[in-house]
Amino acid sequence: MNDSSNKTIALISGGLDSATATALAIEQGQRIIGLSFNYGQRHKRELDAAKKLIKSLKIEEHHIINIDLGSWGGSSLTDLKQNVPKKGVTNNSIPNTYVPGRNTVFIAIGLSLAEAKSANQLVLGVNAMDYSGYPDCRPDYLKQFQLLANLANKTGREGNGIKLWAPLINWSKIKIVEEAIRLGIPIEDTWSCYMGDPEPCGVCDSCRIRNEALDQVGRPDLYRH
């Protein structure tokens, strides 16, 4: 029987948050299997970044799954007819960059891979603090999904449920950047911008939040990524 005590499935989007969460799992001695998604997003820059991170973090196994959530739109990240917000974050309002059902689909597939590979946990870079909180990035969502995960597969029914670990869930972006630097993550290899231009736009919500945190820690030289 395979030993699952040190094997983790990491959802790696190519962004700073998922890279940091993955590096934290590596620091704990976990052997990582990377999982990324081509889900119909408006650009592939983040997938290119995910491939770079896989090499930088020396992860030997990486799966990229094709799921076309863009076929029905519902988000500015999957529907090119919608405009990505560029006027700054609006408090207490979920922006149209929220992709309906994205994390529910990703976690479900991650759990399937974890069970098939005899992994003990799934590490997620989700963070509830950047905006008002996407519905599928909140602690109560993950708590309920954990209950479902314990019931939804063989290992859970046998009392060895796969853990959903989201270490960054309540962290500020400043703390995430600080940890990324401490862990030696090649921040220059990550991609956070919602747009797919040769250089980050600098004005979408993701760029604004990232750049503000980089300012706070004295690393504005990393704006370009």
Salt bridges, closest charged atoms under 4 A:
ASP17 OD1 - LYS173 NZ 2.82
GLU27 OE2 - ARG182 NH1 2.86
GLU61 OE2 - HIS63 NE2 2.76
GLU61 OE2 - LYS117 NZ 2.86
ASP130 OD2 - LYS173 NZ 3.46
GLU158 OE2 - LYS154 NZ 2.67
GLU179 OE1 - ARG182 NH2 2.94
GLU199 OE2 - ARG224 NH2 2.78
ASP221 OD2 - ARG219 NH2 2.76
